[in-house]
Amino acid sequence: MYFAKIITIICLIVMPCSMAYGVPTKYGVVSIDAQKNAINHNNRGVIYMQDRYYAAAIKEFQMAVLLDPDTQASASYYANLANCYMKIGYPALAQDTLQRAIRLNPMNFNYYQDLAVVYKRLGILDTQLRRWKKESIKNPVGQVMQGMILIEQGKKDAGLAKLQEFAYTEPDLIITIGVKNFIDQKDKERF
C-alpha cells in the first residue's frame, strides 16, 4: 500500500500539470487526464448521435468541450455539438458552436459548409455575406465562406467562382485541398 502511494506521487510529479489532476481516493491519489476524457465523451456523443439520442449526445459533447475547451481537437467537439443542435431544430445554437469551431480550427472546410447551411436556416445569408466580404479583406479564408453563402443562395456559379479565386490565390493553405475537392465534386455533378 505504501509503495503504491509513492508510485502515484511520482507519476503525478512527472506528468505535466495541464494534463493530469490529482484526485484523492481511499486507495491514494488517482490522476485524471482531461483531454483523454474529453475524447471519450466525444466518442460516446457520436454513438448517441448515430442512434438519434440527441439529448444524450448533446450532453456528451458539452462535457467534452468543458474538459478540453481551447484546443484544435475541441473544434470537432463543437462541430459535433452544432450538428446535434441542427438535428433538433436549434440553428442559433449551432451558429454559435460552429463559429467557435472555426475560431479553433479555421482550416476545416466542412465547418464553413455547415455554417452556410445554418445561415440559410436562420434566414441571414445576405447579412452574413456582407460580413464575410469585410472579413476577407483581413483574412483570405473569408472568401471560402462567401463562396459557400453564394451557393446556399442559389448562385452556384458565383459561389464556385469565389471558391476558385480562393484556391488560386491561396494554394498552400490546408483548407485549399478541401475547397478544390468540393469544386471538383460540383463540376462532376454538372455533367
Secondary structure as the mmCIF struct_conf table of DSSP 4:
data_model
#
loop_
_struct_conf.conf_type_id
_struct_conf.id
_struct_conf.beg_label_comp_id
_struct_conf.beg_label_asym_id
_struct_conf.beg_label_seq_id
_struct_conf.end_label_comp_id
_struct_conf.end_label_asym_id
_struct_conf.end_label_seq_id
HELX_RH_AL_P HELX_RH_AL_P1 TYR A 2 VAL A 14
BEND BEND1 MET A 15 MET A 15
TURN_TY1_P TURN_TY1_P1 CYS A 17 MET A 19
STRN STRN1 ALA A 20 THR A 25
TURN_TY1_P TURN_TY1_P2 LYS A 26 TYR A 27
STRN STRN2 GLY A 28 ASP A 33
HELX_RH_AL_P HELX_RH_AL_P2 ALA A 34 GLN A 50
TURN_TY1_P TURN_TY1_P3 ASP A 51 ARG A 52
HELX_RH_AL_P HELX_RH_AL_P3 TYR A 54 LEU A 67
BEND BEND2 ASP A 68 ASP A 68
BEND BEND3 ASP A 70 THR A 71
HELX_RH_AL_P HELX_RH_AL_P4 GLN A 72 LYS A 87
TURN_TY1_P TURN_TY1_P4 ILE A 88 GLY A 89
HELX_RH_AL_P HELX_RH_AL_P5 PRO A 91 LEU A 104
TURN_TY1_P TURN_TY1_P5 PRO A 106 MET A 107
HELX_RH_AL_P HELX_RH_AL_P6 PHE A 109 LEU A 122
TURN_TY1_P TURN_TY1_P6 GLY A 123 GLY A 123
HELX_RH_AL_P HELX_RH_AL_P7 LEU A 125 LYS A 138
TURN_TY1_P TURN_TY1_P7 PRO A 140 VAL A 141
HELX_RH_AL_P HELX_RH_AL_P8 GLY A 142 GLU A 152
TURN_TY1_P TURN_TY1_P8 GLN A 153 GLY A 154
HELX_RH_AL_P HELX_RH_AL_P9 LYS A 156 THR A 169
TURN_TY1_P TURN_TY1_P9 PRO A 171 ASP A 172
BEND BEND4 LEU A 173 LEU A 173
TURN_TY1_P TURN_TY1_P10 ILE A 174 ILE A 174
HELX_RH_AL_P HELX_RH_AL_P10 ILE A 175 ARG A 190
#
